[in-house]
Amino acid sequence: MDDQTVTRSVPRSVGLLGTLSIAALVALGLWGFADSYLIESGDYFAPTVAVFIATVVFIGALVVLGARSKEWLEGPYW
């Protein structure tokens, strides 16, 4: 069976819904961050920034490890 004849098991609308929900969560998080830390007291500003940076570094490391894997497109998911 040719790879191009395989139908998609997940409709594109589900991917769009996932992308929109992530964008909404990011917007809500940024609004909450600005409302709580930047406008009101900044007691937890430094720890919040530190956790954010650690999270970005951790996710970035996972992306790099996954992209460097030689079998990342050969798995059954793709």
N, C-alpha and C positions, 0 to 999 in steps of 0.2 A: 504494500500500500504506500502510495506516495505521501510524503509529509504535507504537501499542499492541499490534498483532498480531505484531510482530517478536519472535521467541523470543530468549532470552539465549544467547549463544554460550559464555559461561563460567558453569559452575554456581556456585551460591552457596557450595558447600563449598570451592571453590578460594579464594574471597575470605576465607572464615573461616579456612582454613589459612594464608593469607598474614598475616592479622591476628594469629593466634596465634603465628606464627613471629616476627613483629616484636616482639610483647609479650615473648616468651621471650628474644630478643636484648637488649631493653632491660633486663629483669630480670637477665640474666647480666652485662651491662655495669655496672649499678649495684652488683651484688654484688662484682664485680671491683674497681670503684672504691673501695668501702668497705673491702674487704679489703686492698688494696694501699696506698692513700694515707691513709686515715683511721686505720687501726689501726696499720700499720707506719710507716716513715719517710715524711715528707711532702716529699721532695726535689723531686718533680715536680708538686706540687700546683698551684702557680700556673700553670705552662705548660699543665697539663691543663684547668684552668678557663678559661684564655684561648682554647684551641682549641675547647672546648665552646661558649663564647659566640660565637666567630666562626662556628662551624657553624650555630648557631641563627639568627644574623642573616642568614647567606647563604641558608639554606633559607627563612626568612621573606620575604626579598626576592624569591626565586623564586616563592613562593606569591602574593605581592602582584602581581608582574608578570603571572603567569598569570591571576589573578582579574580584573585590570583589562583584559585582552585582550577585545576585542569578539567575537572569533571562537572563544572557548574551548569553547563548547558546539556550535558549528557544524561542528567537525571530524569526520572519519570515525570517530574513536574512540568518540564518544558516539552 
